[in-house]
Amino acid sequence: MTRRPDRKPLHLNAFLMSVGHHEAAWRLPESPASGGTDIAHYQNLARIAERGRLDSLFLADSPVLMGDPGRRPANKLEPTVLLTALAAVTEHIGLIATASTSYNEPYNLARRFASVDHVSGGRAGWNIVTTAGADAARNFGLDDTPLHRDRYLRAAEFVDVATKLWDSWADDAVIADKESGVHARADRVRRFEHRGRYFRVDGPLNVQRSPQGYPLLVQAGSSEDGKDFAARYAEAVFTAQQTLEEAVAFSKDVKQRAVGFGRDPEGIKILPGIVPVIGDTEEQARALDDELDRLIRPEYAVRQLSKTLRVDPATLELDRELPADIPGEDEIEGAKSRFTLIVELARRERLTVRQLIGRLGGGRGHRTFAGTAEQVADTIEHWYDAGAADGFNIMPAVLPSGLELFVDRVVPILQERGLFRTEYTGRTLREHYGLPRPANRLFDTVDAAAGHLGIALTEVS
């Protein structure tokens, strides 16, 4: 494999999932029983990730109890609240949280992320999701998941309103002139009176513009609508790809779409998820991987798989391949891209249901592999040089040990190869990712923005 011509240090994000990404991680002796709600556990993970000079850490979320709580720890603290506690014990690492555009309002969410950016000194990121699943919908007065297309249309307008809110204060609005008695200039704080299909918001926000201007915008959907959304808005994309060829194609596709939206494709960082199980030897790593798979309770896993595939669990026989009459992606209104990835993986490798739930147990469709630290580093370098990724979303199978092994064994190899930083050189999350601070649409280019967006601007008196 030849080196990619634009070889720059890659980006690494730590995806923190309670006690680990593997379905059975909680059953190991080392696993903290209350990891899902133990703030000390998460603070320890944040310190480990920062010790490795990782760009960021990431917390997933969904406004619903995910799956059967008998299956694995299901407690989930609200992530933007948790980020404030992690900001207090770290200085450099970026702090990314998931929040849904389907079940929030722009004003409240923009305020929360602006607050986290202020609290952390410019380290906040927002993973923008549209939230699939009837269970979540019924928590918000709906009978079922809104249509896939409608969710993305709402998400686009949501992000447009949120960025207007973050831009409603000019950077120089607050002057705090005690002599004159003027704290902020009224002409540098503006309403914008948004009137759209989904939202009516006047603004301005009640939080001044934050250190980064906006939090880093992250997206994780890989459907056609998801890729268009990423190309239009995202600055980092978390994706699940099983093969190198698929990952290369995905990266090229999203970046080409970005050009169509008038964006610089280098302004989007593609970060596939990987679940490394690391051992002193390959045999040791495989033994741990096998042990975790043996600890999966098949009855829980089959129910979860049947829900994902929209089939009767009675049709999923453990020692047979998937039945032929699985629905097509067009029939799915939920997580379309993940549905297709799972079905294609099972068909391509002719996996039995038992084998499939083992493969999904570690990463829910993300690429998993067991090996030595050197082998993990080799895989990362190979994918990076092939143009499949600008970095990786690291998903330790077991926490905290999996993150410690990655930081203490894999990161030094990547540093020796010149692929990863040895020290932080920036202060904000955007600086870690090599991305600029956004211009303010309502002030830096106010006339052009008003004409293009059709917004009315009024100062706050």
C-alpha positions in Angstrom: 0.0 0.0 0.0 1.4 3.4 -1.0 1.1 6.3 1.3 -1.7 8.8 0.5 -0.2 11.9 -1.0 -1.9 14.2 1.6 -0.7 12.3 4.6 -1.4 14.3 7.7 -1.8 13.2 11.3 -5.0 11.2 11.6 -7.8 11.9 14.0 -8.9 9.6 16.8 -12.2 9.8 18.8 -13.0 7.6 21.8 -16.6 6.4 21.7 -17.5 5.7 25.3 -20.3 3.2 25.8 -20.9 2.6 29.5 -18.7 -0.4 30.4 -17.8 -1.3 26.8 -19.2 -1.8 23.3 -19.4 -5.6 23.5 -22.8 -6.9 24.5 -21.3 -9.0 27.3 -18.6 -6.7 28.6 -20.6 -6.0 31.8 -20.3 -9.7 32.7 -16.5 -9.6 33.1 -15.1 -9.3 36.7 -13.4 -6.0 35.9 -16.6 -4.3 34.8 -18.0 -1.7 37.2 -21.6 -2.7 38.0 -22.9 0.8 37.9 -20.7 2.1 35.0 -23.7 3.6 33.2 -24.4 6.2 35.9 -21.0 6.3 37.7 -19.5 9.8 37.0 -16.1 8.7 38.4 -16.0 5.9 35.9 -16.6 8.3 33.0 -14.2 10.9 34.4 -11.5 8.1 34.5 -12.2 7.2 30.9 -11.9 10.9 29.9 -8.6 11.2 31.6 -7.3 8.1 29.9 -8.4 9.3 26.4 -6.7 12.7 27.1 -3.5 11.0 28.2 -3.5 9.4 24.7 -3.8 12.9 23.1 -7.0 11.8 21.4 -8.9 14.5 19.5 -12.2 13.9 21.3 -14.5 11.6 23.2 -18.1 10.9 22.2 -21.3 9.9 24.1 -24.2 8.3 22.2 -27.8 8.8 23.3 -31.4 8.1 22.5 -34.5 9.3 24.2 -35.7 5.8 25.0 -34.7 2.8 27.0 -32.6 0.9 24.5 -33.5 -2.8 24.2 -34.2 -5.1 27.2 -32.5 -3.9 30.4 -32.0 -7.5 31.3 -29.6 -7.8 28.4 -27.0 -5.3 29.4 -26.6 -2.0 31.4 -29.2 0.3 30.0 -28.8 3.4 32.3 -27.8 6.4 30.3 -27.1 9.8 31.8 -28.2 12.9 29.7 -25.0 13.4 27.7 -24.7 17.2 27.6 -25.0 17.2 31.4 -22.3 14.5 31.6 -20.0 16.5 29.3 -19.9 19.4 31.9 -18.6 17.0 34.5 -16.0 15.6 32.0 -14.9 19.2 31.1 -14.1 19.8 34.8 -11.5 17.0 34.9 -9.9 17.5 31.4 -8.2 20.4 29.7 -7.7 19.5 26.0 -9.8 16.7 24.7 -12.9 17.5 22.7 -16.4 16.6 24.2 -19.0 15.4 21.7 -22.6 14.4 22.6 -25.5 13.1 20.6 -28.8 15.0 20.6 -31.8 14.4 18.4 -33.4 16.9 16.0 -36.6 14.9 16.1 -37.3 15.2 19.9 -35.7 18.6 20.8 -36.4 22.2 20.0 -33.6 24.4 18.4 -33.6 27.0 21.1 -33.1 24.7 24.0 -30.5 22.6 22.3 -28.5 25.5 20.9 -28.4 26.9 24.4 -27.2 23.7 25.9 -24.4 23.2 23.4 -23.3 26.9 23.6 -23.2 26.5 27.4 -21.0 23.3 27.1 -18.7 25.2 24.7 -18.3 28.0 27.2 -17.9 25.7 30.2 -15.2 23.6 28.4 -13.4 26.6 26.9 -14.3 25.6 23.3 -14.3 21.8 23.2 -18.0 21.0 22.5 -19.3 18.9 19.6 -22.8 17.9 18.6 -23.5 14.6 17.0 -26.7 15.3 15.0 -29.2 12.4 14.8 -32.8 12.1 13.6 -33.7 9.2 15.9 -35.5 6.1 14.5 -37.8 3.8 16.4 -41.4 3.7 17.4 -40.5 3.4 21.1 -38.8 6.8 21.0 -41.7 8.3 19.1 -44.2 7.1 21.7 -42.3 9.0 24.4 -43.1 12.2 22.6 -46.8 11.7 21.9 -46.4 10.1 18.4 -47.7 6.7 17.3 -44.7 5.8 15.2 -41.4 7.1 13.8 -41.8 10.1 11.5 -41.0 9.2 7.9 -37.3 9.0 7.1 -37.4 11.9 4.6 -39.4 14.1 7.0 -36.9 13.5 9.8 -34.1 14.8 7.6 -36.0 17.8 6.4 -36.7 18.7 10.0 -33.1 18.1 10.9 -31.9 20.5 8.1 -34.2 23.3 9.3 -33.2 22.5 12.9 -29.5 23.0 12.1 -30.2 26.2 10.2 -32.1 27.6 13.2 -29.4 26.5 15.7 -26.6 28.2 13.7 -28.7 31.4 13.5 -29.1 31.3 17.3 -25.3 30.8 17.8 -24.8 33.7 15.4 -27.3 36.0 17.0 -24.5 37.6 19.1 -21.6 39.2 17.3 -18.2 38.2 18.7 -17.6 41.8 19.9 -21.1 42.3 21.4 -20.0 42.2 25.0 -17.8 45.1 25.9 -18.5 45.2 29.7 -17.7 49.0 29.9 -18.1 49.8 33.6 -17.4 53.5 33.1 -20.2 54.0 30.6 -22.5 51.4 32.1 -22.8 49.5 28.8 -22.4 45.8 29.1 -23.3 44.7 25.6 -23.9 46.7 22.4 -27.6 46.3 21.4 -26.8 46.6 17.7 -24.5 43.6 18.0 -27.3 41.3 19.3 -30.0 40.5 16.9 -33.3 38.8 16.3 -33.7 36.9 13.1 -37.4 35.9 13.0 -37.2 32.5 11.4 -40.4 31.2 9.9 -40.1 27.7 8.5 -42.0 24.5 7.9 -41.1 23.0 11.3 -40.0 26.0 13.5 -40.9 29.6 14.4 -38.0 31.1 16.3 -37.3 34.8 16.8 -34.0 34.7 18.7 -31.7 35.9 19.9 -30.1 33.2 22.1 -29.6 34.2 25.7 -26.0 33.0 25.7 -23.3 35.0 23.9 -21.4 33.5 21.0 -19.2 30.7 22.4 -15.4 30.1 22.0 -15.8 28.0 18.8 -18.6 30.0 17.4 -20.5 26.7 16.8 -19.8 23.3 18.4 -18.1 20.9 16.0 -21.0 19.4 13.9 -20.9 15.6 13.6 -23.2 13.2 11.8 -23.6 9.5 11.8 -26.1 8.4 9.2 -25.1 6.6 6.0 -28.4 6.4 4.1 -28.8 8.5 1.0 -30.5 11.2 3.0 -27.9 10.8 5.7 -25.0 11.2 3.2 -26.6 14.3 1.7 -27.1 15.8 5.2 -23.5 15.0 6.1 -22.2 16.6 2.9 -24.2 19.7 3.6 -23.5 20.2 7.3 -21.2 17.8 8.9 -17.5 18.5 9.8 -16.9 14.9 11.1 -18.8 11.8 10.1 -19.0 8.7 12.3 -19.7 5.7 10.0 -19.9 1.9 10.1 -18.1 0.1 7.2 -17.2 -3.6 7.2 -14.7 -3.6 4.3 -12.0 -1.4 3.0 -13.6 -1.1 -0.4 -16.9 0.0 1.1 -15.1 2.6 3.3 -13.2 4.1 0.4 -16.4 4.4 -1.7 -18.3 6.0 1.2 -15.5 8.5 1.9 -15.3 9.5 -1.8 -19.1 9.7 -2.1 -19.6 12.0 0.9 -16.7 14.3 -0.1 -18.0 14.5 -3.7 -21.4 15.4 -2.5 -19.8 18.1 -0.3 -18.3 19.7 -3.4 -21.8 19.8 -4.8 -22.9 21.9 -1.8 -20.0 24.3 -2.4 -17.9 23.0 0.4 -14.2 22.1 0.6 -14.2 18.3 0.9 -11.2 18.6 3.3 -13.6 20.3 5.7 -15.2 16.9 6.4 -13.4 14.2 8.4 -14.5 10.6 7.8 -14.1 8.5 11.0 -15.2 4.8 10.6 -15.9 2.9 13.8 -13.5 0.1 14.8 -13.8 -2.3 17.8 -10.3 -3.5 18.6 -9.8 -6.4 21.0 -6.1 -6.2 21.9 -3.8 -8.9 23.4 -0.1 -9.5 23.9 -0.4 -12.1 21.1 -3.0 -12.6 18.5 -4.0 -15.8 20.2 -4.6 -14.0 23.5 -6.7 -11.4 21.8 -8.8 -14.0 20.0 -9.3 -15.9 23.3 -10.7 -12.7 24.9 -12.9 -12.1 21.9 -14.2 -15.7 22.0 -14.8 -15.4 25.8 -17.0 -12.3 25.2 -19.0 -14.0 22.5 -19.6 -17.0 24.7 -21.1 -14.7 27.4 -23.8 -13.3 25.0 -27.2 -14.5 26.0 -28.7 -15.7 22.6 -32.3 -15.2 23.7 -31.7 -11.4 24.2 -29.6 -11.0 21.1 -32.1 -12.7 18.9 -34.9 -10.5 20.1 -32.7 -7.4 19.4 -31.8 -8.7 15.9 -35.4 -9.4 15.1 -36.3 -5.9 16.1 -33.6 -4.4 13.9 -34.6 -6.6 10.9 -38.3 -6.1 11.4 -39.0 -9.9 11.5 -40.6 -12.3 13.9 -37.9 -13.7 16.3 -39.3 -17.2 15.7 -38.0 -17.1 12.1 -34.4 -16.6 13.3 -32.9 -20.0 14.0 -29.5 -19.8 15.7 -27.8 -22.4 13.5 -29.3 -21.3 10.1 -28.6 -18.3 7.9 -31.1 -15.4 7.8 -34.4 -16.3 6.2 -34.9 -15.3 2.6 -37.8 -13.0 3.2 -36.1 -10.2 5.1 -37.7 -6.8 4.2 -35.9 -4.5 1.8 -34.3 -1.2 2.8 -37.2 0.7 1.1 -39.6 -0.9 3.6 -37.6 0.4 6.6 -38.3 3.8 8.1 -35.8 3.4 10.9 -32.0 3.1 10.7 -31.8 2.3 7.0 -28.0 2.2 6.5 -27.4 0.0 9.6 -30.2 -2.4 8.5 -28.6 -2.8 5.1 -25.1 -3.2 6.5 -26.2 -6.1 8.8 -28.1 -7.9 6.1 -25.3 -7.5 3.5 -22.7 -8.8 6.1 -24.8 -11.9 6.8 -25.4 -12.6 3.2 -21.9 -11.9 2.0 -20.2 -14.2 4.6 -23.1 -16.7 4.8 -23.3 -16.3 8.6 -25.7 -18.2 10.7 -27.8 -16.2 13.1 -25.5 -17.4 16.0 -22.4 -16.2 14.1 -24.1 -12.9 13.1 -25.1 -12.0 16.7 -21.5 -12.7 17.7 -20.2 -10.3 15.1 -22.8 -7.7 16.1 -22.2 -8.2 19.8 -19.0 -6.2 19.8 -19.9 -3.3 17.5 -23.5 -3.4 16.3 -22.3 -3.4 12.7 -19.0 -1.6 13.1 -15.8 -3.5 12.1 -14.4 -5.6 14.9 -11.1 -7.4 15.0 -8.8 -9.1 17.5 -5.0 -8.8 17.4 -1.9 -7.3 18.9 -1.3 -3.6 19.2 1.0 -3.7 16.2 -1.7 -5.4 14.1 -4.3 -2.8 15.2 -1.9 0.0 14.2 -1.2 -1.7 10.9 -4.9 -1.9 10.1 -5.4 1.8 11.0 -2.5 2.8 8.8 -3.7 0.6 5.9 -7.2 2.1 5.9 -5.9 5.6 6.3 -3.4 5.3 3.4 -6.1 3.7 1.2 -8.2 6.8 1.6 -10.9 5.0 3.6 -10.7 7.3 6.6 -9.3 10.6 7.9 -9.3 9.0 11.4 -11.2 6.5 13.4 -13.9 6.3 16.0 -12.3 3.9 18.6 -15.0 1.7 20.3 -13.3 -0.4 23.0 -15.1 -3.7 23.5 -14.4 -3.5 27.3 -14.0 -0.4 29.4 -11.8 0.8 30.9 -9.2 -1.9 30.0 -9.8 -1.7 26.2 -9.2 2.1 26.1 -6.1 1.8 28.3 -4.6 -0.8 26.0 -5.3 1.3 22.9 -3.9 4.5 24.5 -0.8 2.8 26.1 0.1 0.4 23.3 -1.5 1.4 19.9 -1.1 5.2 20.2 2.7 5.1 20.7 3.1 3.0 17.6 1.0 5.5 15.6 3.1 8.3 17.0 6.4 6.6 16.1 5.1 6.3 12.5 4.3 10.0 12.4 0.6 9.3 12.1 -0.6 10.9 15.4 0.2 13.8 17.5 2.6 13.5 20.5 1.2 16.7 22.1 -1.9 18.9 21.8 -1.1 22.0 19.7 -4.5 23.5 19.8 -6.9 24.6 22.5 -10.4 24.0 20.9 -11.9 20.9 19.4 -12.0 22.6 16.0 -8.3 23.2 16.2 -7.7 19.5 17.0 -9.5 18.6 13.8 -7.8 21.4 11.8 -11.1 23.2 11.1 -11.7 26.9 11.1 -14.0 28.8 13.4 -17.2 29.6 11.5 -17.9 33.0 10.2 -21.0 34.7 11.8 -23.7 34.8 9.1 -25.7 37.5 10.8 -22.8 39.9 11.3 -19.7 39.0 9.3 -21.6 38.8 6.1 -24.9 40.3 7.2 -26.2 41.7 3.9 -25.4 38.6 1.9 -26.8 36.3 4.6 -30.1 38.3 4.9 -30.6 38.2 1.1 -29.8 34.5 0.7 -31.7 33.2 3.7 -34.6 35.5 3.6 -34.3 36.6 7.2 -35.3 39.8 8.9 -32.8 41.2 11.3 -33.7 43.5 14.2 -31.4 44.6 17.0 -32.4 43.9 20.6 -33.3 47.1 22.4 
